[in-house]
Amino acid sequence: MISNICRQKITETLEKNYMPYAMSVIVSRAIPEIDGLKPSHRKLLYTMYKMGLINGNRTKSANVVGQTMKLNPHGDMAIYETLVRLTRGNESLLHPFIDSKGNFGKKYSKDMSYAAPRYTEVKLDKICNELFKYIDKNTVEFMDNYDGTLKEPKLLPTTFPNILVNANQGIAVGMANSICSFNLREVCETTIKYIKNENLDITKYLKAPDLASGGYLIYKKEQIKKIYETGKGSFKLRGRYNYDKKNNCIEIYEIPYTTNVETIIDKIVDLVKDNKIKEITDVRDETDLNGLKITLDLKKNTNVDLLMKKLYKLTPLEDNFTCNFNILIDGKPRVLGIKGILKEWVEFRIKCIKGYLNYDINKKSDKLHLLLGLEKILLDIDKAIKIIKDTKEDKEVVPNLMKGFNLDNVQAEYIAEIKLRNLNKEYISNQIQMIDDIKKELKNLLEIVEDDNKIKNIIIKELKEVSKKYGQPRKTHIIDGENIDEINEEHLIEDYTVKLFLTNENYIKKITIASLRAFSEQKLKEDDFIIQEIEAKNKDELLLFSNKQNVYKLRLYEINDCKASSLGEYLTNILGLDENEKIIYMCLSNNYDGYVICCFENGKIAKVEMSNYKTKTNRKKLVKAYSAKSKLIRMIYIKDDIDIILFKNNKKELVINTKDIDVQSTRNSQGIEVLNIGKRSKITDVKIVDELNT
C-alpha cells in the first residue's frame, strides 16, 4: 500500500509550480517588448553586434549560434530558427535585421527548408545601426546573463517604432500576441504627427498594415479603425495573380502572409478532385530564384475573374490576419491600440535620449574638470616642472602638484601623466581653448535634457532620417472593400438543366437531362403516380404548394440529383410537412414575375401576382398561400394570359381568358366569380386550351 500521502490544495500546487512557468513564458519568451523584440531576438542581435558584425564581413551562422548560447542557452537549433526568421533570405520581415547568404528557406513555403548553420553566412543589416545607436552610452539598462558572466541589454534603443514595422507573433500561457507590420515610412510619418498632436486621426497617415508577403489588403474602414483603437480585430488578405492569355494559365505570385504555397495547392487539388472546381486542368509550384509562383492551367473559355473569386472563397488565397497587439510594458502584458503603442514608445525613446545625453554631460564635465586643472598650471609651467623635478618619490608627485596649484586628485593625476614633450605653452594653450567650447556644449546639453520638447525634436529628426534611409514603397496593395464583389454560395454551384417530377405520394425527383435520356422509365412506389413535371435549372428557386394552404420555398441545388430508377427525395422530410399535408403543385419562382391562377370548386378564380410570395428574408415557409373557403381544383402558374376551360359536373364547359380576371391584392383572396354555380353544380376540372390542342 502507498503510504505517507501528502494532501495539497490544487490551487496552491498551481500557484507554486505552474505560475512561475507561465510567467516565464509570458515575460521571457513569447511576448515582445516596446522595442519590438522578444528576448531571443534581442540576445541574438546583441551577440552579433558585439561580434562586430554590424560593419564587418559575414561569418558562418554556426559561429553566431555558438556565441549566442552565452546569452540564450535554449539549444542551438532554437537559436538558429530564430536567426532564420530575421534574415533577408527568409522574407518574413518587411525590414530584415540580418543580411544573409545561403539557403534560409522561405516564409511562404513549409517544404522549402533552410540549410544547416555550417553552410550559411550572416551579418547584421544596415538598419541595425538604428537598433544599437548609442547603446554604449547608457541609453538602456543592462542586466546579467543567465550565469552572471556577461551583461546584456534589457531593451534595444531603437530609433523608430520597430514594434509596428515588423510582424511579431507568439503564443504564451493563457495569452498570445499577433502584431501585423506597417510600412516604415507611414509609421515614421504617423509617429511624427503624433508627437506634434496626440489627438490626430491615425487613419489619415497610417493607411493600413503592410505585410512582407505583399498581396492585396481588403480595406474596410471600420475594421481598421477598430484595430487602431483597441489593438484587436482582423482584416482580409488576398493573393495577387496574372493571367497569361498566350498560355491560358493563371500565375499567382503573391499570397497572404498567413498561409503558404503547399496549403494553397493542396486545397486547389482537393477542389478539383471533388469537382467543385472544373476549370483547372493542372496545378504546379513553379517557385524559383525569381520568387514565388503557382501556375494554374485552364480549360478553354474559362471565366478567369469568376474562377479567382471561387478560389478566393474556397482556398487560403484569401485569408484573415487576426490582430492582438499584446505587448510587455515594464514587464506587464498590455493590449494597446496604435496611439497607446506610440505613447509608450515615445516615452521609452525619451528615456533613451536622456540616457545618452546624461552620459555625454558626465563625460564632458569630467573633461572640463581636467582642463580647468590644466588651466591653473598654464600660469606657471616652470613651477609645475620644478615640483615634479624636485619630488624625490614617485608617489609624492600627485600630492605635491595638488598642494602647489590647489588641484584635486583627478586633476593632479591628469597633469602628472602629460608627456614631457607636451609641457609647452602651445599645447596647454590649445587645450585651454577647448574649455569655452565644452562649457557651451554642456550648457546646450543641459538645456535639452531638461526640456522634453527639445528631446521630441531629436526624435522627429531621427525618424525623418530613418524614413529617408530605409523607407520603401508598400508591398501590400490596398483595395477598397466596398468595391469587392463578394461571391456567395450560389456562385459556386454549377448550373445545368434538370427535369422535376412530383408524385402523388410527396416524392420529388430531380433528374439531369443526360440521365433521363439514358434511362427514362420512372420507378415509383406502389400505387404512386406522377402528378406534375417541369423543366428547370439547378439554381432555380422552386415554390411548392400544399393542400394545407402553405407554400414552401426550395433551391433546386438543395435537392440531390437522382436517376429515374430511384424513388427521389421525400418532401415530407425535406420540408417538415405536417401530418396529412401533401404537396399538390410546384412552379418556379421566375424572379417572381407572372401570376398564380387558383381555380376553386365554387366557380371562383383568384389571380394573384407572384410578387405576393416574395419575402425580404429567406423564409422557407409562407402560410395562407391561397384561399381555404372552397376546394382548390387546380393551380396554374402563368407569365402571360392564357385561355382555360372550366368543366362543370353537369358536363357543361366555359372557356375564358385570364386577362378578364381581375388581379387580387392578397394571396388568400377568394377571387372573383367567373361562373354562376347552382346549388347542385360545381367545377370539377380546369384545363389549359393549349394542353388540349397538343
Secondary structure, DSSP 8 states (H G I E B T S, - for coil): ---------HHHHIIIIIHHHHHHHIIIIIS-BTTS--HHHHHHHHHHHHTTTTTS--EEHHHHHHHHTTT--S-HHHHHHHHHHTBTTTT-SSS-SEEEES---BTTBSSS----TTT-EEEE-GGGGTTSTTGGGTSS-EEE-TTSSSEEESS---SS-HHHHS-EEEE-SS-EEEE--B-HHHHHHHHHHHHH-TT--GGGT--SB--TT--EEEE-HHHHHHHHHHSEEEEEEE-EEEEETTTTEEEEEE--TT--HHHHHHHHHHHHHTTS--SEEEEEE--BTTB--EEEEE-TT--HHHHHHHHHHHSTTEEEEEEE-EEEETTEEEE--HHHHHHHHHHHHHHHHHHHHHHHHHHHHHHHHHHHHHHHHHTTHHHHHHHHHH--SGGGHHHHHHHHHT--HHHHHHHHTS-GGG-SHHHHHHHHHHHHHHHHHHHHHHHHHT-HHHHHHHHHHHHHHHHHHH----SSEEEEGGG-----GGGGS---EEEEEEETTSEEEEEEHHHHHH-------TT--EEEEEEEETT-EEEEEETTS-EEEEEGGGS----TTS--EEHHHHHT--TT--EEEEEE-GGG-SEEEEEETTSEEEEEEGGGG--SS--SEES--S--SS-EEEEEEESS--EEEEEETTS-EEEEEGGGS-EESSTT---EE-S---SS--EEEEEEHHHHH-
